[in-house]
Amino acid sequence: PAPTQVIKLSNLAQAAQTKTEIRQLANSCQLTSSTWAMFRWKGRGAYTESHGNVWGNSRSTQHWEWFDRNDFLSCSISGVCRNRHCAESDILKYSNGNGWACRGKMFQVYADSSPIKDHDTLVQIRYSIWGSKGYWLSNDSNTLKTRTCPGKNFRGIGGCTCEQFRILKWNKRFDGDQNIYDGDILILKEGNLRKGLYELYLDNSECSNVTSLYSPAVH
């Protein structure tokens, strides 16, 4: 009957609007050039579970699990970058006059194109500005540190090869999406060297509301 059909059409319209809103929110949570971000270290470890059987022999199964500590990539001490702790309450928190609560753990990611894509986009990652100099994440001598190349501001990818990275989206194997979102698991790659496994935290308060809608479960 007509009233039922009207209800169905209304539901379809509402569903379409909801999908549009979700898509807009998801797009706002993409990694784009100049975005502020934190990189939370994701450690993985193996443990072995032993099983008995009816013949008296034993067998074992190896499992992998995550170590979910609040350790983030940080360059706050002498320009040497390593994973350092940040309290849960201070993640992405900014205090006027005092800067970021998690000192030394905020970075700006820059690229020639935006949004930034898995593996295909070269990026440079700025840690800080001090006076006329910019300090950028670098894999010089196979050690993560900060260097002043390419200068105070991003001028486009070129030169400074130790300060150029590709971001590999580790969880693309589950969703097949080249876009990089808040909550994705990433690998920083410079040349042929891979540096760490990190969960991406973007400075956008809306992202936490929609991450679970598009970011796959991590296995």
N, C-alpha and C positions, 0 to 999 in steps of 0.2 A: 504493500500500500504506500501511498504517497508520503505520509508522515515518516514511515520507516526509512524510505529512500532519502529524505531530507537529513535524517540523523546520520545515515551512512556517509552522505556527501560532506556533512559537517565534520565527521571524524576524519575523513580523508584530508580535508583542508587543514584540520588541526595537526594531523600527522606530518603533512608537508611543511607546515610552518615550524613544527618542532625540529624536523630534519634540517631546515634552513638555519635555525638558531644554533643547533649543535655544530653545523658546518662552520658558521661564522665564529663561534667560540673556539673551535678546533684550529681554525686558520689563525686566530689571534694568538694561539699558543705555539705557533711554529717558530723555529729558530730562524731569525732574519738578521741581516747585517746590522751591526751596532748594538745588538741585544746584550743586556747584562745577564750573566749566567753564573751559576755555581756548578762544580763538577764533584759529585759525591762518589767516593771510591767504593767500588763493588768488588769485594773479595770473594773468591770461590774456593772451596776446599772439598776434598773427597774423603768419604769414610766408607768402610767396608762392613757389610752385614753378613754374618755367617749363618748358614742354614744346615740343618741335619737332614738325613734322608733314611729311608727304611733299610738300606744296605749298610748302614753304619758309616758311610762316607760323608764328608762334609763338602759343601760348596759355598761360594760367597758371591755377593752382588755388590758392585761399587755404585755409590750414590754421590751426587754433587749437591752442595748446599751453599747458600749465600751467607756471607758475614756482613750483617747490616749494622755497621757502626756509623756514627755521624762524623766520619772523617772525610774532609774535602781537600781537593787540590789547593795548595796554598803556597804563595811566594813571599811570605811576610818577613822572613828572616834572611838578610844578606843576599836576597835575590836568588837563593837556592829553593827550588820548588819541590815539595813533598806533600804527603797527605797529613793534615793536621785536624784536630777535633774542633767541632763547632756545636754548641748546645742547640738542642731541638728548637728552643724558644727563640733563638737568634737567627735561624736560617732565613735569608732574604730580608732581614729586618734592617731598616735604615733609621738612624737617629739624627735629626737635624743638628748640625754643628759638630757631630761626632763621627759622621760617616757610617759605613756599614758596620753592623754589630759583629759580624764574623770577619774581622780584619784580615786582609790579605787573601781572601777566598772568593772575591768577586772579580769577574773578568768581562771584557767586552769582546765579542766575536765579530770580526769584519770579513767581508767577502765582496768580490766584484759584482756578484749577482745575488738576488734575494727573492724568495726564501732560499736558505742554504739546503742543499741536497746531500743525501748520503753519498760519500766517496767522490762524487763528480765535482764538488766545489772546493777549491783551495781557500783556506781561511788563514787569517792572522789574528792572534788573540792578545789583546792589550791588557796588561795588568794594572798599570797606573801611569799617571802623568806627574812629573816633578819638575817644576820650572819650565824650561824650554825642551825638556826631554820626555819621551814616552818610553815605557818599559814593557817589553813584549815577551810572551812565552817563547822560549827557544830550546831546541834540542842540540845545542852546540856541544860537541864532544860526547854525544850520546847521554847527556845529563840534562834534565829539565831545569832551566834557570831562566832569568830574565836578561834581555839584551836591549840596547837602545835602537837597534835597527828594526824597523824602517823610519824612526823619527817620532816626533810628538804625535802626529796624526796619521791616520790611514790615508794613503795616496793611491791605492790600487795595488793589486798583487804584482810584484816584480822585484827581482833581486832578493836579498835577505832570505836565502833558501832555507837556512836553519830555523827561520821563524815562520815557515809556511807549513801548514798541517792540512791533512784531509781528515774529515770526521766520518768514521765508519759506524753505521747504525747496526749494532749487534743484533737487536731484536727484529731486524728486517726479515729474518728467516721465518718469523711467525706471521707478520702482517703484509709483507711484500711491498710496503709503502716507502718510497724514496724520501718523502718529506720527514723532517726531524722535528719532534715535538717535545714539549716539557714532559719529563718522565721517561724518555727513551734511554736505552742503555747504549753507550757510545765507546768507541775506541779512538784515541788520538793517534794519528799516523803521520810521521815525518819521514819522507823518503820510503825506505823499506822497513823502517823501524816502527813498531807499535808500542805505545806508551799508555799502559793502564786500561782499565775498564771502569767507566764512570756512568752514574745516573745523572741526567741533565735536570737542573733546576733553573727555570726561567723566571725573571723578575716580572711576573704578571699574576696578580692575585686571582684573576678569573680562571687561570689554568687548573688549579687544584680541584675546581668544580667539575671539570670535564675530562680530565686525564683518563679516568677509568673507562670512558666511552670509546676511546680510540687507541689507547695504548695497551698492547696485549700483555697477558700475564707473563712474568719472567720465569723461565724454567731452568 
